[in-house]
Amino acid sequence: MAIVRIITDSSCELPEDLARSLDITVVPWHVRVGPEMRIDGHALRTAAFHKELLGKKLTPSAIPPDVHQYGEAFERLAATTDQIIAITPAARLARCYESAQQARRVLLGRCEAHVLDATFIGRPVGILVQQAALLALQGVAGTEIVRQVSGLIPHTYLALYTDSLATMSARGLVDDRDDEVRGTANYRPLLLVEDGQVTPLQRSRKRGAPSERILEFVSEFRNLRQLYYLHNGHSALMAELRVAIAESRSDQVYEEHIFGPVFASLVGLRAFGVAALEA
């Protein structure tokens, strides 16, 4: 039996070298910046790209891969394997899941193909895709990979902070008239993404600086396998966190990650996120 092949899309923000080393097929989104259309990729997950958008006061809009793009990816991989898994962002946040489901039907009878809704968008999806690819390289069967990765979803987290709800409100992700979501001029709640929905994190005890509430959120986990701080490369909040982490959580390994335009198109250019996988 051939090794299981993994398909995902560029919104999962996997580093190019990691996707290549794990033999992951990445189907790109397209991103509109003003009048210009660009193909999503590593070059759009940089501080320079965000500086351009912030300077021009532009919010990108993103177009997900369609059935044709997924179909081409499935057909290419079907020539090399009899098992394929496509892992997509939350169906509530993007149309990738539906497109991949339609595309896989052309393989019926020729190849076993699964489509898994990761229930997140952005770097948390990349975490799950990476785990699936590692299992595939170990020779684990497709159905077992789907089972194990599905089991990781409840242990994967995405929390957001933003001083403006405008983009999320315009995308229908939050109701900026909701007092719990909006907070006050001096206090913005952390927002938790679960199953494609955005809700305020109710259990936060700290009413001070956002960096304190973010560290409180992280400290509630005893053991994190992966932890990412997601920002635009120009975040004063990340600068504050570096100092706070050095003082109080120097034991916790983390990576900084500049998010891409698909993520920004949903949550805003100035959002700040925490993505984590619990051990």
N, C-alpha and C positions, 0 to 999 in steps of 0.2 A: 504494500500500500504506500502510495506517494505521500510526502509530507503535506500537512495542511497548509494552505496558503491564506494569508490574511490581507484583507482589503480595508482601507479606511479612507477618510477624506482629510483635506489639508486643515480643516478647522481644529483638528486634534493637536496641532502645533508640535508634532514630533520633530526633533532635530534631524536634518537631512542625513547625517552620518549614521544616526541610530536606526532610522528607517531602512537605510541601505544595508547595514550590517545584519539586521534582523529579517531582511527580505520581505519588507512590508510594502504593498502596493498602495500608493497615496493618490487618490483622485482629487484634482484641484477644484477649489471654488474660484469664481471670478469676483473681482472687487471693483466697484465703481468709486472713483475719487474725483469729484467734480465731473467734468465732461469725459474723463479718461477711464478706460476699462483696463484693469491689470489682472494678471493671473496670480492667485495667492501662492505664496511661498516664503522661503527663508528671508528674502530681501525685504519683505513687508512686516517682519517681526524684529524690527530694529528701532533703536532710539532715534535714528535719523529720519525714518519714515514717520514716526509719531511727531517729531519736531516739525516736519513739513505740514502735517495735518493741523497741528495746533496753531502754527503760524498763519495758515490760510483759513482757520476756523471752519474746517471741513470735517464732517462725520462720514466715514465710508459707508456704503451700502454693499451688501454681499449677496451673491447669487450662487446657490448650492449646485453641485453636480446634478445633471439630469439623468433620466433613464438610459439615454444613449451612452453617456460617459461610463456609467456603471456597467452597462451591457458589454462595452468594449473591454473593460477590465476583467469581467467574468470570463469572456471568451478567450482572452489571452491566457489567463491562468488555467482554464479548463484543459488547455493543451499540455499542461505540465503536471496536473494533479487531478485526483478524483474527489477532493474535499476542499471547500472554500468557506471562509467565514468573513462576512462583512460586518464591521462594527461601526455604527453611525452615532451621531449626536442625538440628543433627545428629540423624539418625533414632535414634541410640543414646541420646540425651538427652531427646527429646521426640517426641510422636506426630504432629507437624505434617506431616512428609513423607508419611506414609501417608494422612492425611486429605486432603491436597491432591491426591495421586495419584488417590484415589477420586473426588474432586469434579471433577477435570478431564475425566473420562470422559463427562460429560454434554455436553461441547463437541465430541466427536468428529464430524468432518464439517462442523462450523460454524466452528471456530477452531483455530489451531495453538497448543497449550498445552504448556509445558514445566514440569517441577518439578525444581529443583536442590537437592540436599542440600549445605548450606554447610559441614558437618562441625564447626561450632563452635556456641556459643550465646552470646547477649549481644552486646556491641559489635562483635566481629569480624564477626558476620553483617551488622551495619549497615554496616560498611566495604564488604563485598562487594555489598550491595544498592545502596549509593550509586554504586558503579562501574557496576553494571548500568544504573541509571537514567540516568546520564550518557551511556552508550553509546546508550541508546534515544533520548535527545533529539538525538543526532547522526544518527539515522536508520539505525543499524546493525540488521541483521535479527536475528530472535530466535535462530536457530541459532548465529549468530556471537557474539552476546552470551553465550550459554551456554558456548561454547567459550572465549571470552576470560576470563570470570569463573571458570570451572573452572581455568584456567591461573593465576589469582591465588591460589587456595586454598593451594598449597604455599609461597607467599610471605606468607601471613598467619599470625599467631602469637597465642597466648593462653597466658600464664604466670600462675600463681596462687601466692600465699603465704597461709597461714593458721596461726594458733597453735592451732587446734582442727579436727580432722578429723571431728567428730561428724556434721555435716550431710552431708558427702560420703559418709561411711561408711554412714549410714542410707539414702541414696539408691542405694547400691550402686556408687558411682563409684570408690571406693578401698577397699582392705582395710587398716584401721587396725592390723592385726596385723603388717603387712609392715614390717620394720625400715627398708627404704630409703624407704618412703613416710612412716613415722612420724617418722624421725629420732630426735633425742634431746631432752632437756629444754632443752639449750642451742643446738640446731641443728635447724631445720625446713627441709627442702629446698624449692626452688621446684618447683612441679608444672606440667607442660606438658600442654595439651589438644591432642590430635591425633586426627582422625577419630572424635570423640566419646568418646575414651578419655583417662583421666588417668594420667600416669606421672611419676615423679620425674625432674627434670632432672639427668642424671648428670655433665655436664661442668663444673658449677660448681666453680671453684677457691677461691672465698672461703668461709671458714668463719666469718666474723664476722657483723656485723649484717645483717638482711634487706635493708636499704636498699642495702648494698654488693653483695649478690648480685643484686638487681634491676638496679642500674646496670651490673653486669658483663654481665648478659643483654642489656640494651639496647645496650651498647657493642660487642657482637659484630657488629652490623649496620652496614655502612659507610654506607648511605643508606636512611633510612626516609621513605616518603611520608606516612604517618600514624602517630602514636604517641599512645596514650591510657593514662593511669594511672587505674585503676578502683577506687573506694573508696566508703565509705558516708557520707562527709561529716563523719565524726568520727574519722578515722584519724590516730593519732599517727605512723604510718609515712609517711603522705603529708607530714606536717609535716617529718619527717626528710629525706625525699627532696627537698623544695624547697630545703633548705639544701645538700644534697649536689650537686644538679643545678647550682645557682648556682656552686658551687666547681669542679666538674669537667666538666660537660656543658652549659654555657650555650649551646653552638652548636646543640643538638638541640631543635627545635621540638616541643612536646607540648601536649596538652590534658588537663585533669582531667575525669573523668566519674563522676558518682554513679550506680552501677549500680541496676537495678530489682529488684522482688520476685521475678521469675522466676529471674533469676541468683542472687539470695540464697537462694531455695528449694533450689537445687542445691549451692551452694558455702558457704553460711553468711553471716550478717550481717557477720561481722568479717573476711571474706576481703579480700584485696587483689589486684588483677590488673593485668596489662600486656597491652594489645592493640596490635598493630602490623601495618602493611603495608609490606613491603620494596619499594623501588623496583627 
